[in-house]
Amino acid sequence: MVAREQYERLTRHLRDDGRDRIEMTFAEVAWVVGEDLPANAGRYNAWWATDPKHTHAVWLDVGYIARPNLTAQRVVFDRGTP
């Protein structure tokens, strides 16, 4: 299990990039985090939900929502509306 501190690496990455739309593969997200993502990240859209109760949903801290594509194993972090 990945600690919230490791997901903070993703927060910094998104904040430092600063674009309104950032597309990444799940593998790229895992590389930024420094550990494989849980299997549920690749199986369920709910893992990427806009829910501040999810400790891994650090993208919310910097104003992004996640739009996963499970088939393509990609996610778009978007500053648009949910």
PyRosetta script that sets phi, psi and omega in degrees:
from pyrosetta import init, pose_from_sequence

init()
pose = pose_from_sequence("MVAREQYERLTRHLRDDGRDRIEMTFAEVAWVVGEDLPANAGRYNAWWATDPKHTHAVWLDVGYIARPNLTAQRVVFDRGTP")
pose.set_psi(1, 137.9)
pose.set_omega(1, -178.0)
pose.set_phi(2, -92.1)
pose.set_psi(2, 131.8)
pose.set_omega(2, 179.5)
pose.set_phi(3, -75.9)
pose.set_psi(3, 154.6)
pose.set_omega(3, 179.0)
pose.set_phi(4, -54.1)
pose.set_psi(4, -35.4)
pose.set_omega(4, -179.5)
pose.set_phi(5, -58.8)
pose.set_psi(5, -35.7)
pose.set_omega(5, 177.8)
pose.set_phi(6, -69.6)
pose.set_psi(6, -36.4)
pose.set_omega(6, 177.0)
pose.set_phi(7, -68.8)
pose.set_psi(7, -21.7)
pose.set_omega(7, 176.4)
pose.set_phi(8, -61.1)
pose.set_psi(8, -25.6)
pose.set_omega(8, 175.0)
pose.set_phi(9, -60.5)
pose.set_psi(9, -36.3)
pose.set_omega(9, 177.2)
pose.set_phi(10, -68.5)
pose.set_psi(10, -39.7)
pose.set_omega(10, 176.3)
pose.set_phi(11, -55.8)
pose.set_psi(11, -49.9)
pose.set_omega(11, -179.3)
pose.set_phi(12, -61.8)
pose.set_psi(12, -41.9)
pose.set_omega(12, -179.6)
pose.set_phi(13, -60.1)
pose.set_psi(13, -48.1)
pose.set_omega(13, -179.2)
pose.set_phi(14, -65.8)
pose.set_psi(14, -44.1)
pose.set_omega(14, 180.0)
pose.set_phi(15, -62.2)
pose.set_psi(15, -45.0)
pose.set_omega(15, -178.3)
pose.set_phi(16, -67.9)
pose.set_psi(16, -33.9)
pose.set_omega(16, 178.0)
pose.set_phi(17, -67.3)
pose.set_psi(17, -51.1)
pose.set_omega(17, 172.4)
pose.set_phi(18, 77.7)
pose.set_psi(18, -7.8)
pose.set_omega(18, 179.0)
pose.set_phi(19, -67.6)
pose.set_psi(19, 157.5)
pose.set_omega(19, 178.5)
pose.set_phi(20, -73.5)
pose.set_psi(20, -23.1)
pose.set_omega(20, -178.7)
pose.set_phi(21, -137.6)
pose.set_psi(21, 120.2)
pose.set_omega(21, -179.0)
pose.set_phi(22, -126.6)
pose.set_psi(22, 118.8)
pose.set_omega(22, 178.9)
pose.set_phi(23, -103.9)
pose.set_psi(23, 133.0)
pose.set_omega(23, -179.5)
pose.set_phi(24, -139.7)
pose.set_psi(24, 150.9)
pose.set_omega(24, 169.5)
pose.set_phi(25, -78.0)
pose.set_psi(25, 161.7)
pose.set_omega(25, 175.7)
pose.set_phi(26, -62.2)
pose.set_psi(26, -34.6)
pose.set_omega(26, 178.1)
pose.set_phi(27, -64.3)
pose.set_psi(27, -38.5)
pose.set_omega(27, 177.4)
pose.set_phi(28, -66.1)
pose.set_psi(28, -40.6)
pose.set_omega(28, 177.0)
pose.set_phi(29, -61.2)
pose.set_psi(29, -45.1)
pose.set_omega(29, 179.1)
pose.set_phi(30, -61.1)
pose.set_psi(30, -39.8)
pose.set_omega(30, 179.0)
pose.set_phi(31, -62.5)
pose.set_psi(31, -44.0)
pose.set_omega(31, 178.7)
pose.set_phi(32, -63.5)
pose.set_psi(32, -43.5)
pose.set_omega(32, -179.0)
pose.set_phi(33, -67.2)
pose.set_psi(33, -34.0)
pose.set_omega(33, 179.6)
pose.set_phi(34, 95.6)
pose.set_psi(34, 11.8)
pose.set_omega(34, 179.9)
pose.set_phi(35, -161.9)
pose.set_psi(35, 153.3)
pose.set_omega(35, 176.6)
pose.set_phi(36, -56.0)
pose.set_psi(36, 143.8)
pose.set_omega(36, 173.8)
pose.set_phi(37, -73.3)
pose.set_psi(37, 154.8)
pose.set_omega(37, 175.8)
pose.set_phi(38, -61.6)
pose.set_psi(38, 152.4)
pose.set_omega(38, 179.7)
pose.set_phi(39, -55.1)
pose.set_psi(39, -34.7)
pose.set_omega(39, -179.4)
pose.set_phi(40, -61.5)
pose.set_psi(40, -26.2)
pose.set_omega(40, 178.6)
pose.set_phi(41, -63.6)
pose.set_psi(41, -31.4)
pose.set_omega(41, 179.3)
pose.set_phi(42, -93.3)
pose.set_psi(42, -4.4)
pose.set_omega(42, -176.3)
pose.set_phi(43, -112.1)
pose.set_psi(43, -30.1)
pose.set_omega(43, -170.4)
pose.set_phi(44, -131.0)
pose.set_psi(44, 126.9)
pose.set_omega(44, 174.3)
pose.set_phi(45, -58.8)
pose.set_psi(45, -30.4)
pose.set_omega(45, -177.7)
pose.set_phi(46, -58.7)
pose.set_psi(46, -28.1)
pose.set_omega(46, 178.8)
pose.set_phi(47, -61.6)
pose.set_psi(47, -31.0)
pose.set_omega(47, -177.6)
pose.set_phi(48, -94.7)
pose.set_psi(48, 8.4)
pose.set_omega(48, -173.8)
pose.set_phi(49, -60.0)
pose.set_psi(49, 154.3)
pose.set_omega(49, 176.6)
pose.set_phi(50, -81.9)
pose.set_psi(50, 76.3)
pose.set_omega(50, -176.0)
pose.set_phi(51, -135.6)
pose.set_psi(51, 107.7)
pose.set_omega(51, -178.3)
pose.set_phi(52, -63.8)
pose.set_psi(52, -11.1)
pose.set_omega(52, 176.9)
pose.set_phi(53, -74.3)
pose.set_psi(53, -19.6)
pose.set_omega(53, 176.8)
pose.set_phi(54, -77.4)
pose.set_psi(54, 115.2)
pose.set_omega(54, -176.9)
pose.set_phi(55, -63.9)
pose.set_psi(55, -23.1)
pose.set_omega(55, -179.6)
pose.set_phi(56, -84.4)
pose.set_psi(56, -9.4)
pose.set_omega(56, -175.5)
pose.set_phi(57, -80.7)
pose.set_psi(57, 51.4)
pose.set_omega(57, -175.3)
pose.set_phi(58, -68.2)
pose.set_psi(58, -17.1)
pose.set_omega(58, 177.8)
pose.set_phi(59, -61.4)
pose.set_psi(59, -26.6)
pose.set_omega(59, 177.7)
pose.set_phi(60, -64.4)
pose.set_psi(60, -31.1)
pose.set_omega(60, -178.5)
pose.set_phi(61, -63.0)
pose.set_psi(61, -24.5)
pose.set_omega(61, -178.9)
pose.set_phi(62, -115.8)
pose.set_psi(62, 21.2)
pose.set_omega(62, 169.9)
pose.set_phi(63, 84.8)
pose.set_psi(63, 18.2)
pose.set_omega(63, 179.6)
pose.set_phi(64, -105.7)
pose.set_psi(64, 154.2)
pose.set_omega(64, 165.3)
pose.set_phi(65, -114.5)
pose.set_psi(65, 154.6)
pose.set_omega(65, -179.0)
pose.set_phi(66, -104.1)
pose.set_psi(66, 133.2)
pose.set_omega(66, 176.5)
pose.set_phi(67, -122.1)
pose.set_psi(67, 92.0)
pose.set_omega(67, -177.0)
pose.set_phi(68, -80.2)
pose.set_psi(68, 152.4)
pose.set_omega(68, 169.2)
pose.set_phi(69, -124.0)
pose.set_psi(69, 97.6)
pose.set_omega(69, -174.2)
pose.set_phi(70, -64.2)
pose.set_psi(70, -36.2)
pose.set_omega(70, -179.6)
pose.set_phi(71, -63.5)
pose.set_psi(71, -43.7)
pose.set_omega(71, -179.2)
pose.set_phi(72, -85.6)
pose.set_psi(72, -8.2)
pose.set_omega(72, -177.7)
pose.set_phi(73, 57.0)
pose.set_psi(73, 47.0)
pose.set_omega(73, -179.6)
pose.set_phi(74, -133.9)
pose.set_psi(74, 158.9)
pose.set_omega(74, 175.3)
pose.set_phi(75, -139.7)
pose.set_psi(75, 141.1)
pose.set_omega(75, 172.8)
pose.set_phi(76, -107.9)
pose.set_psi(76, 125.4)
pose.set_omega(76, 172.0)
pose.set_phi(77, -95.9)
pose.set_psi(77, 121.3)
pose.set_omega(77, -169.1)
pose.set_phi(78, -128.6)
pose.set_psi(78, 137.3)
pose.set_omega(78, 176.1)
pose.set_phi(79, -89.5)
pose.set_psi(79, 13.0)
pose.set_omega(79, 177.6)
pose.set_phi(80, -75.7)
pose.set_psi(80, -170.5)
pose.set_omega(80, 178.7)
pose.set_phi(81, -87.4)
pose.set_psi(81, 150.8)
pose.set_omega(81, -178.4)
pose.set_phi(82, -62.6)
pose.dump_pdb("model.pdb")
